[in-house]
């Protein structure tokens, strides 16, 4: 069993998995546990409790410590968006029986904590879906979007990109838009016989083109397809608009700060990043776009350290990033 008495716990609770990491005061990851989906919008609060408990038990066993050795804890929880969700979220976390000080935030904040060396600024998620949150330097003021996706006019994750791409293919068939190589790409992807079969199949449920088809759009753009190129420019502008909204809320227009990019869509094309940067710099010319490279759960451990009044040095922070990658 490890002998140090001060450990810090962090949880990254998402729509597909729950990760809990335990680290010591030197920034060394010593325990890790994984559970199932924890977003209460998908699995309910009982599902959140079950996933947290599973990941917690595994992390504690992996670290070889007891829960009372945890000095501080941080939780980033997907689906924790509104004030009326605070009480049930904290009640679910309370089932772990931790006696240490703790904090719970939306999981987007974890990327900001892990990706920005100063732990403040704006974080923009673009994975299957999209989201954007920000903190000012004091952590007293929060900026955010709804996280509601297309229904709230917020884009673009892979789901929204594919939504637009399917429309472009439909517009080709109706002569409303130009011919695009996305059409043969989606035919191959679905196995549809031809474009009318693809469109009718999408409408009656025989075929589907989901978020995992986003690489087809990036490949078409790389091959020079004009429709795909414009779709990626659109996605970058939309992500930039999310950031601009939060920048205005927090009054960051004339500050130097990080915009942390979180999620797989940023790996797709430099065109997306260029369009996003140009959109943001129109209102905040000193913003720095930073790609998140550390696991988000690192951010929750850093949050847990702060709850215990412990401010990690850059050396501790880097050790935490490196040892977490090795452990996972």
LUMBA-561906 format. One line per 10 residues: number of its first residue (from 1); their letters; for each residue x, y, z of N, C-alpha, C. Coordinates in steps of 0.2 Angstrom, whole numbers, plus 2048, in hexadecimal, padded with zeros to 3 digits. Layout:
// LUMBA-561906
NUM = a = X Y Z X Y Z X Y Z  ... $
This chain:
// LUMBA-561906
1 = xxxxxxxxxx = 804 7FA 800 800 800 800 804 806 800  802 80B 7FC 806 812 7FC 806 815 803  80B 819 805 80C 81B 80C 80A 822 80C  80A 826 807 808 82D 807 801 82E 809  7FF 833 80D 7F9 834 810 7F4 839 80C  7F7 83D 807 7F3 842 804 7F3 840 7FC  7ED 83E 7FA 7EB 83D 7F3 7E6 841 7F1  7E5 842 7EA 7E0 846 7E7 7DD 842 7E2  7D6 843 7E2 7D2 83F 7DD 7CF 843 7D8  7CE 841 7D2 7CB 844 7CD 7C7 840 7C9 $
11 = xxxxxxxxxx = 7C1 842 7C7 7BC 83E 7C3 7BA 841 7BC  7BA 83E 7B7 7B8 840 7B0 7B2 83C 7AE  7AC 83F 7AF 7A6 83B 7AE 7A3 83D 7A7  7A2 838 7A3 7A0 83A 79C 79A 836 79A  799 837 793 793 833 791 794 82C 78F  79A 82A 78F 79C 823 78D 7A0 81F 792  7A3 823 797 7A7 820 79C 7A8 825 7A2  7AB 822 7A7 7AD 826 7AD 7B4 824 7AF  7B8 829 7AF 7BF 828 7B2 7C0 82B 7B8  7C4 828 7BD 7C6 82B 7C3 7CD 829 7C4 $
21 = xxxxxxxxxx = 7D1 82F 7C5 7D8 82E 7C6 7DA 831 7CD  7DF 82E 7D0 7E2 82F 7D7 7E9 831 7D6  7EB 837 7D9 7F2 839 7D8 7F5 83B 7DF  7FB 83B 7E0 7FE 83D 7E6 800 844 7E6  803 847 7EB 804 84E 7EB 80A 850 7E7  80E 84B 7E4 813 84C 7DF 811 84C 7D8  80A 84B 7D7 808 84B 7D0 809 844 7CD  80A 83F 7D1 80A 838 7CE 804 835 7CE  801 832 7C9 7FB 82F 7C8 7FC 828 7CB  7F8 826 7D0 7F9 820 7D4 7F4 81B 7D3 $
31 = xxxxxxxxxx = 7EE 81D 7D1 7E8 819 7D0 7E3 81B 7CB  7E0 816 7C8 7DB 818 7C2 7D6 813 7C2  7D0 815 7C1 7CA 811 7C1 7C5 813 7BB  7C2 80F 7B8 7BD 811 7B3 7B6 80E 7B4  7B1 812 7B3 7AA 80F 7B3 7A7 811 7AD  7A0 810 7AD 79C 811 7A7 79A 818 7A6  795 819 7A2 793 820 7A0 790 823 7A7  791 829 7A7 78F 82D 7AD 78B 833 7AC  789 835 7A6 785 83B 7A4 77E 839 7A6  77C 83D 7AB 775 83B 7AE 76F 83C 7A9 $
41 = xxxxxxxxxx = 771 840 7A3 76C 841 79E 76B 83B 79A  770 836 79A 770 830 797 76E 82A 79B  771 82A 7A1 770 824 7A6 76D 826 7AC  76B 82C 7AD 767 82E 7B4 76C 82E 7B9  76A 831 7BF 76E 832 7C5 770 82B 7C8  76C 826 7C7 76E 820 7CA 774 81D 7C6  773 81E 7BF 779 81C 7BB 77F 81F 7BC  77F 826 7BE 785 82A 7C0 788 827 7C6  783 825 7CB 786 823 7D1 78A 81C 7D0  787 818 7CC 78A 811 7CB 790 812 7C7 $
51 = xxxxxxxxxx = 791 816 7C2 797 817 7BF 79D 81A 7C3  79B 81F 7C7 79F 822 7CC 7A2 81D 7D1  79D 819 7D4 79F 814 7D9 7A4 80F 7D6  7A3 80D 7D0 7A7 808 7CD 7AE 80A 7CB  7AE 810 7C8 7B5 813 7C7 7B9 815 7CD  7B5 817 7D3 7B8 819 7D9 7BB 813 7DC  7B7 80D 7DD 7BA 807 7E0 7C0 805 7DC  7C0 805 7D6 7C6 803 7D2 7CC 807 7D3  7CB 80E 7D3 7D0 812 7D4 7D3 812 7DB  7CF 811 7E0 7D2 810 7E7 7D6 80A 7E7 $
61 = xxxxxxxxxx = 7D3 804 7E4 7D7 7FE 7E4 7DD 7FF 7E1  7DD 802 7DB 7E3 803 7D7 7E9 807 7DB  7E6 80C 7DE 7EB 810 7E2 7EE 80D 7E8  7EA 808 7EB 7EC 805 7F1 7EB 809 7F7  7E6 80D 7F7 7E5 812 7FD 7DE 811 7FF  7DC 815 805 7D5 815 807 7D2 81C 806  7CB 81C 805 7C8 822 803 7CA 828 808  7CB 827 80E 7CD 82C 813 7D4 82F 812  7D8 82D 80D 7DE 830 80B 7DD 835 806  7D7 835 803 7D6 83A 7FE 7D5 841 801 $
71 = xxxxxxxxxx = 7DA 846 7FF 7DA 84D 802 7D5 852 7FE  7D4 850 7F8 7D0 855 7F4 7CE 851 7EE  7C8 853 7EB 7C5 850 7E5 7C2 855 7E1  7C2 853 7DA 7BF 857 7D5 7BB 853 7D0  7B5 855 7CE 7B1 851 7CA 7AF 855 7C4  7B0 853 7BE 7AE 856 7B8 7A8 852 7B5  7A2 854 7B5 79C 850 7B3 798 852 7AD  798 84E 7A8 794 84F 7A2 78D 84F 7A4  789 854 7A1 782 855 7A3 781 859 7A9  786 85B 7AC 785 860 7B2 786 867 7AF $
81 = xxxxxxxxxx = 780 86A 7AE 780 870 7AA 77C 876 7AD  777 874 7B2 773 879 7B4 773 879 7BC  771 87F 7BF 771 87F 7C7 76D 87A 7CA  767 878 7C7 762 873 7CA 765 86C 7CA  76B 86B 7C6 76E 864 7C6 774 864 7CC  775 869 7CF 77A 869 7D4 779 864 7DA  773 865 7DD 772 861 7E2 772 859 7E1  76E 857 7DB 76F 850 7DA 776 84D 7D8  779 852 7D5 780 850 7D3 785 84F 7D9  784 854 7DD 788 853 7E3 786 84D 7E8 $
91 = xxxxxxxxxx = 77F 84C 7E8 77D 846 7EB 780 840 7E9  780 83F 7E2 783 839 7DF 78A 838 7E1  78E 83E 7E1 795 83E 7E2 796 83C 7EA  791 83E 7EE 791 83D 7F5 791 835 7F7  78E 831 7F2 78E 82A 7F3 795 827 7F4  79A 82A 7F1 7A1 828 7F2 7A3 828 7F9  7A0 82C 7FD 7A2 82C 804 7A8 830 806  7AA 834 801 7B1 838 802 7AF 83E 807  7B5 83E 80C 7B4 844 811 7B8 84A 80F  7BC 849 809 7C0 84F 807 7BC 854 804 $
101 = xxxxxxxxxx = 7BF 85A 804 7BB 860 800 7BB 85E 7F8  7B6 860 7F5 7B5 85E 7EE 7B1 863 7EA  7B2 863 7E4 7AE 868 7DF 7AC 864 7D9  7A6 866 7D6 7A4 863 7D0 7A2 868 7CB  7A5 867 7C5 7A4 86C 7BF 7A1 868 7B9  79F 86B 7B4 79E 868 7AE 7A4 866 7AB  7A4 860 7A8 7AA 85D 7A5 7AE 861 7A0  7AB 866 79D 7AF 86A 799 7B4 86E 79C  7B3 870 7A3 7B8 873 7A7 7BE 86F 7A8  7BE 868 7A8 7C4 864 7A9 7C9 866 7A3 $
111 = xxxxxxxxxx = 7C7 866 79D 7CB 868 798 7CF 86E 799  7CB 873 79B 7CE 87A 79D 7D4 879 7A2  7D2 875 7A7 7D7 875 7AD 7DD 871 7AB  7DC 86C 7A6 7E1 867 7A4 7E5 86A 79E  7E2 86F 79A 7E5 871 794 7E8 878 795  7E6 87C 79A 7E9 883 79A 7ED 883 7A1  7F3 885 7A0 7F8 885 7A5 7F6 889 7AB  7F2 88E 7AA 7EF 893 7AF 7E8 891 7B1  7E5 88C 7AE 7DF 889 7B1 7D9 88E 7B0  7D9 892 7AB 7D4 897 7AA 7D4 898 7A2 $
121 = xxxxxxxxxx = 7CE 89B 7A0 7CD 89D 799 7C7 89A 796  7C7 897 790 7C1 894 78D 7C3 88D 78A  7BE 889 78B 7BF 882 788 7BA 880 783  7BB 87E 77E 7B6 87C 778 7B7 875 777  7B2 871 778 7B2 86A 777 7AF 869 770  7B2 865 76C 7AF 862 765 7B1 85B 764  7AD 857 766 7AD 850 765 7A7 84D 762  7A4 849 765 79D 847 762 798 84D 762  798 850 767 795 857 768 799 85C 769  796 862 76C 79B 868 76D 798 86B 773 $
131 = xxxxxxxxxx = 79D 86F 776 79B 873 77C 7A0 878 77D  79F 87D 781 7A4 882 783 7A2 885 78A  7A8 886 78E 7A7 889 794 7AE 88D 795  7AD 892 79A 7B3 896 79C 7B3 898 7A3  7B9 899 7A5 7BA 89C 7AC 7BE 8A2 7AC  7BD 8A7 7B0 7C2 8AC 7B0 7C8 8AB 7B5  7CC 8AF 7B5 7D2 8AE 7B9 7D1 8AC 7C0  7CC 8AF 7C3 7CA 8AE 7CA 7C6 8A8 7CC  7C3 8A5 7C6 7BF 89F 7C7 7B8 8A1 7CA  7B7 8A7 7CA 7B0 8A9 7CD 7AB 8AB 7C8 $
141 = xxxxxxxxxx = 7AD 8AC 7C2 7A8 8AD 7BC 7A9 8A8 7B7  7A3 8A5 7B5 7A2 8A0 7B0 79F 8A2 7AA  7A1 8A0 7A4 79E 8A1 79E 79C 89B 79B  797 89A 797 795 894 794 790 894 78F  78F 88F 78B 78A 88E 786 785 889 789  77F 888 785 77B 883 788 77D 87C 788  781 87A 783 783 873 782 77D 86F 77F  778 873 77C 773 86F 779 773 86D 772  779 86F 76F 77A 86D 768 776 870 763  774 86D 75D 770 870 758 769 873 75A $
151 = xxxxxxxxxx = 766 870 75F 760 873 762 760 879 765  766 87B 767 768 882 76A 76C 886 765  76D 884 75F 771 888 75A 778 887 75C  77B 882 75F 782 881 761 785 87C 75D  78B 87D 75A 78E 878 756 796 87A 756  79B 876 755 799 870 751 79E 86A 754  79A 865 756 79E 85E 757 79D 85A 751  79F 854 751 79E 84F 74B 797 84E 74A  793 84E 74E 78C 84D 74D 789 853 749  78A 859 74A 788 85F 747 78B 85F 740 $
161 = xxxxxxxxxx = 792 85D 73F 795 85D 739 792 858 734  790 852 737 78D 84D 732 786 84F 730  783 853 735 77C 855 734 77C 85A 72E  781 85E 72E 782 863 728 784 85F 722  788 85A 722 78B 857 71D 785 853 719  781 850 71D 77B 84C 71A 777 851 716  776 857 719 772 85C 715 775 85E 70F  77C 85E 70F 77F 860 709 77E 85B 703  77E 854 705 77D 84F 701 776 84F 6FE  771 851 702 76A 851 700 769 857 6FB $
171 = xxxxxxxxxx = 76D 85C 6FD 76D 862 6F8 76F 861 6F1  774 85C 6F1 777 85A 6EA 771 857 6E6  76E 852 6EA 768 84F 6E6 763 853 6E4  761 858 6E8 75C 85D 6E6 75E 863 6E1  764 863 6E0 767 868 6DC 767 86F 6DF  767 86E 6E6 767 874 6EA 76E 876 6EB  773 871 6EB 77A 872 6EC 77E 86F 6E7  785 870 6E8 789 86D 6E3 78B 865 6E4  78D 862 6DF 790 85B 6E0 795 85B 6E5  795 856 6E9 79A 855 6EE 79D 84E 6EF $
181 = xxxxxxxxxx = 7A3 84D 6F0 7A6 846 6F1 7A3 843 6F7  7A0 847 6FB 79D 844 701 798 83F 700  795 840 6FA 78F 83B 6F8 792 834 6F7  797 833 6F2 79A 82C 6F2 79D 829 6F8  7A0 82E 6FD 7A2 82C 703 79D 829 707  797 82C 708 792 82A 70C 78E 824 709  78E 823 702 78C 81D 6FF 790 817 701  796 818 701 79B 812 703 79A 811 70B  799 816 70F 799 816 716 792 812 718  78D 813 714 787 810 716 785 809 712 $
191 = xxxxxxxxxx = 788 809 70C 786 803 708 780 805 704  77E 80B 703 778 80D 6FF 77A 80C 6F8  775 80A 6F4 776 809 6ED 777 80F 6E9  774 815 6EA 775 81B 6E7 772 820 6EC  772 827 6E9 771 82C 6ED 769 82C 6EF  764 82B 6EB 75D 82A 6ED 75C 825 6F2  760 81F 6F2 75F 81A 6F7 762 81C 6FD  768 820 6FD 76B 822 703 766 827 707  763 82C 703 75F 831 706 759 82E 709  755 829 705 74F 826 708 751 822 70E $
201 = xxxxxxxxxx = 757 81E 70D 759 81A 713 75A 81E 719  75D 824 718 75F 828 71E 758 82B 721  753 82C 71D 74D 82E 720 748 829 723  749 823 720 745 81D 723 749 819 728  74F 81A 729 753 817 72F 757 811 72C  757 80F 726 75B 80A 723 762 80B 723  764 811 723 76B 813 723 76C 819 728  772 81A 72A 774 81F 72F 77B 822 72E  77C 828 72E 782 82B 72E 783 82F 734  787 82D 739 788 830 73F 78E 833 740 $
211 = xxxxxxxxxx = 78F 835 746 795 839 748 79C 836 746  79C 82F 746 7A2 82C 745 7A4 82C 73D  7A0 82F 739 7A1 830 732 7A5 837 731  7A6 83A 736 7A9 841 735 7B0 841 731  7B4 83B 732 7BA 83B 72F 7B9 83B 727  7B3 839 725 7B2 839 71E 7B2 840 71B  7AF 845 71F 7AF 84C 71D 7B6 84F 71D  7BA 84D 722 7C1 850 722 7C5 84D 71C  7C4 847 71A 7C7 844 715 7C5 847 70E  7BF 848 70D 7BC 84B 707 7BF 852 707 $
221 = xxxxxxxxxx = 7C0 856 70C 7C3 85C 70C 7CA 85C 70A  7CE 857 70D 7D5 856 70B 7D6 855 704  7D1 852 701 7D1 850 6FA 7CF 856 6F5  7CD 85B 6F8 7CB 861 6F5 7C4 862 6F3  7BF 85E 6F6 7B8 860 6F5 7B6 866 6F8  7B3 86A 6F4 7B1 871 6F7 7AC 871 6FC  7A7 86D 6FB 7A2 86C 700 7A4 86A 707  7A9 865 707 7AC 863 70D 7B0 868 710  7B4 86C 70C 7B8 871 70F 7B4 877 712  7AE 879 70F 7AA 87E 712 7A7 87B 718 $
231 = xxxxxxxxxx = 7A5 875 719 7A2 872 71F 7A7 872 725  7AE 871 723 7B3 872 729 7B4 879 72B  7B4 87D 726 7B4 884 728 7AE 886 72C  7A8 884 72A 7A2 885 72E 7A3 883 735  7A5 87D 736 7A6 87A 73D 7AB 87E 741  7B1 880 73E 7B5 884 741 7B2 88B 743  7AF 88E 73F 7AB 894 741 7A6 893 746  7A3 88E 746 79E 88D 74B 7A1 88C 752  7A6 888 752 7AA 887 759 7AD 88E 75B  7AF 892 756 7B2 898 758 7AC 89D 75B $
241 = xxxxxxxxxx = 7A6 89C 758 7A0 8A0 75B 79F 89E 762  79F 897 764 79E 895 76B 7A3 899 76F  7A9 898 76D 7AE 89C 771 7AD 8A3 772  7AB 8A6 76C 7AA 8AE 76D 7A4 8AF 772  79F 8AB 772 79A 8AC 777 79C 8AC 77E  7A0 8A8 77F 7A3 8A7 786 7A8 8AD 788  7AC 8AE 783 7B1 8B4 783 7AD 8BA 785  7A7 8BC 781 7A4 8C2 783 7A1 8C2 78A  79E 8BC 78C 79B 8BB 793 7A0 8BD 798  7A7 8BB 797 7AC 8BC 79C 7B0 8C2 79B $
251 = xxxxxxxxxx = 7AF 8C6 796 7B3 8CC 794 7BA 8CB 793  7BB 8C5 78F 7C2 8C3 78D 7C5 8C7 787  7C1 8CB 784 7C3 8CD 77D 7CA 8D0 77D  7CD 8D3 782 7D3 8D7 781 7D8 8D3 786  7D7 8CD 788 7DC 8C9 78C 7DF 8C4 788  7E5 8C2 78B 7E9 8BC 788 7E6 8B6 78C  7E4 8B1 789 7E1 8AB 78D 7E1 8A5 788  7E0 89F 78B 7E0 899 787 7D9 897 785  7D8 895 77F 7D2 892 77C 7D4 88A 77B  7D2 886 780 7D4 87F 780 7CF 87B 77B $
261 = xxxxxxxxxx = 7D2 878 776 7CE 874 772 7CE 86D 774  7C8 86A 775 7C8 863 778 7C3 85F 773  7C6 859 771 7C2 855 76D 7C5 853 767  7C2 84E 764 7C5 84A 75E 7C5 84E 758  7BF 853 757 7BE 856 751 7C4 85B 74F  7C8 85D 754 7CD 862 753 7D3 85E 74F  7D3 857 74F 7D8 854 74C 7D7 853 744  7D1 855 742 7CF 854 73B 7D2 858 736  7D3 85E 737 7D5 862 731 7D8 869 734  7DE 86B 732 7E0 872 734 7DB 877 731 $
271 = xxxxxxxxxx = 7D7 876 72D 7D2 87B 72A 7CD 87D 730  7CB 878 734 7C7 879 739 7CA 87E 73E  7D0 87D 740 7D4 881 745 7D5 888 743  7D6 888 73C 7D7 88F 739 7D1 893 739  7CB 890 738 7C5 894 738 7C3 896 73F  7C4 891 743 7C3 893 74A 7C7 898 74D  7CD 898 74C 7D2 89D 74E 7D0 8A4 74B  7CF 8A4 745 7CD 8AB 742 7C6 8AD 745  7C2 8A9 746 7BB 8AB 749 7BC 8AE 750  7C0 8AB 754 7C2 8AD 75B 7C6 8B4 75B $
281 = xxxxxxxxxx = 7CB 8B4 757 7CF 8BA 757 7CC 8C0 754  7C6 8BF 751 7C2 8C5 74F 7C0 8C9 755  7BF 8C6 75B 7BD 8CA 761 7C2 8C9 767  7C6 8C4 766 7CB 8C3 76C 7D2 8C2 769  7D6 8C7 766 7DC 8C5 762 7E1 8C2 766  7E1 8C2 76D 7E7 8C0 771 7E5 8B9 773  7E0 8B6 771 7DE 8AF 773 7E3 8AA 770  7E5 8A5 774 7E9 8A0 772 7E6 899 771  7E5 896 76B 7E2 890 76B 7E7 88A 76D  7E5 886 772 7E9 881 775 7E6 87A 774 $
291 = xxxxxxxxxx = 7E9 875 771 7E6 86F 770 7E7 86B 777  7E2 868 779 7E2 864 77F 7E6 85D 77E  7EB 85C 781 7EF 856 780 7EF 852 787  7ED 855 78C 7ED 851 792 7E6 84D 793  7E6 847 796 7DF 844 797 7DB 849 79C  7D5 84A 79A 7D1 84F 79E 7D0 84D 7A5  7D1 847 7A7 7D1 845 7AE 7D6 849 7B2  7DC 84A 7AF 7E1 84E 7B2 7DE 855 7B5  7DA 858 7B1 7D6 85E 7B4 7D3 85D 7BA  7CF 857 7BB 7CB 856 7C1 7D0 855 7C7 $
301 = xxxxxxxxxx = 7D6 852 7C6 7DA 851 7CB 7DD 858 7CE  7DF 85C 7C9 7E1 863 7CA 7DB 867 7CE  7D5 866 7CC 7D0 869 7D0 7CF 866 7D7  7D0 860 7D8 7D0 85D 7DE 7D6 860 7E3  7DC 861 7E0 7E1 863 7E4 7E0 86A 7E6  7DC 86E 7E2 7DA 875 7E4 7D5 875 7EA  7D1 870 7EA 7CC 870 7EF 7CF 86F 7F6  7D5 86C 7F6 7D9 86A 7FC 7DE 870 7FE  7DE 875 7FA 7E2 87B 7FB 7E9 87A 7F8  7EA 875 7F4 7F1 873 7F1 7F1 876 7EA $
311 = xxxxxxxxxx = 7F6 87A 7E9 7F7 87D 7E2 7FD 879 7DF  7FC 875 7DA 801 871 7D7 806 876 7D3  80C 874 7D3 811 878 7CF 811 875 7C8  814 879 7C3 815 876 7BC 818 86F 7BC  81D 86E 7C0 820 867 7C1 81B 862 7C3  817 863 7C8 812 85F 7CA 80D 85D 7C5  80B 863 7C1 806 862 7BC 808 85E 7B6  80F 85F 7B4 811 85B 7AF 812 854 7B1  814 853 7B7 815 84C 7B9 80E 848 7B9  809 84C 7BB 802 849 7BB 800 847 7B4 $
321 = xxxxxxxx = 801 84B 7AF 7FF 84A 7A8 803 844 7A6  80A 844 7A7 80E 83E 7A4 80C 837 7A8  80B 837 7AE 80A 831 7B2 803 82F 7B0  7FE 833 7AF 7F7 831 7AD 7F7 82E 7A7  7FB 830 7A2 7FB 82D 79B 7FE 826 79C  803 825 7A0 806 81F 7A1 801 81A 7A4  7FE 81C 7A9 7F9 818 7AD 7F3 816 7A8  7F1 81A 7A4 7EB 819 7A0 7ED 814 79A $
